[in-house]
Amino acid sequence: MICIILVAGHNLLLETEILEDKSGDYTHLIGVPKALLPARPGHSQDTILDCWWNVVKSRNQFSDVYLVTNADKYKYYERWATANEFPVNNIVNDGTTTLENSLGAVADIELTIRSKGIDDDVMVLSGDMLCSHNIDLEQVNNFFRQKNGELAIYYEMEPDEDVGRRGIIEIDHSTSRIVQFLEKPKRHETKSNYGSVVFYCFRKEVVPMICQYTKTHTSKESKTLGIFMGWLVSETPVYAMKLPTPFKLIGQIGLAEYQKWVKVFSDMTLKSKTECEIITCKSYARIGLMGNPSDGFFGKTISLTISNFWAEATLTESTKLKLIPHPLYDPADFGSLSDLVGITAKEGYASSSSSTPFHLLSGMTDAIVGCA
């Protein structure tokens, strides 16, 4: 899979308000592209693009990653690339210098596909998008591969968020398929509050459709991703995956709103890190004196616990749930069938690496030994 990070947009509002700010707090950010603005208050070295790059490179999900920028900000991203182990040759310059001559996101994607000879599945995301960045791209990729179609990431918008500022999707929840994609609708036009973000996956066989679309849809307005996705939903199955974090594109906001959302997402990230603690619990062995759940006592028993035998479980923060057997007390490797039979007869067998009940495995073992 190929990853394309879009950072080619022109934001005059935010850039102008930073330039005109009288506080002096943002003087060092004059002219800086929006994706290289701080992702957290007071942390000028931790940019929005840094956060996305950390997410993208943390998993071996991509054979190549490309960054699409404009000519006006190209030098900034070239400097960023050399400082962050990003290959400079993978920066695509779309040649635009102003909002008026910008190409549109779909045209930038097509330019990258064509100029780099991409013939693979493609993930597209925006590098100037604020979120909690607690995102597992492996889970996203797995969901995408389970579906025979394209994928759009969405989140559930707050009641006070304006649906007219982003793409809204309507979903068939029985299949997760998008039935309608509305680009910046009015509130009365949809009851959905599912906000689509610039975070998509396209199959290899659909990638040529992107290139064909740019040839038949020549206006700049038609080359926004929202309009394109509305068209794509009618052409091929597009599925939706919800992520548990809001998203905010800073390309559409001014300085005050940027400050607000940087603090919101910074607080969310800090809260998720500080609230997690390691939990360790023990469950002691039990000896039943009378009764058994399977007999005529209706599940009632008289039993005792033994304090010198127990099972212990430890919970730590993770993006996945994974059961890890103890290397000594939950063996998964045996030297022979007789070793397996001997150890399980003495200690029992409850390894998470096998879903086969031991009494069935034991029967299979007897049969194999008998045949031998």
Salt bridges, closest charged atoms under 4 A:
GLU15 OE2 - LYS73 NZ 3.13
ASP46 OD2 - ARG40 NH1 1.92
ASP72 OD2 - LYS73 NZ 3.83
GLU78 OE1 - LYS75 NZ 2.65
GLU78 OE1 - ARG79 NH1 3.70
GLU110 OE2 - ARG114 NE 2.80
ASP119 OD2 - LYS204 NZ 3.78
ASP121 OD2 - ARG145 NH1 3.03
ASP128 OD2 - LYS34 NZ 3.05
ASP136 OD2 - ARG59 NH2 3.46
GLU138 OE1 - ARG59 NH1 3.03
GLU138 OE1 - LYS320 NZ 3.16
GLU150 OE2 - ARG203 NH2 2.65
GLU156 OE1 - LYS242 NZ 2.86
GLU205 OE2 - ARG203 NH1 3.48
GLU257 OE2 - ARG165 NH1 3.52
GLU257 OE2 - LYS248 NZ 3.37
ASP267 OD2 - LYS263 NZ 2.87
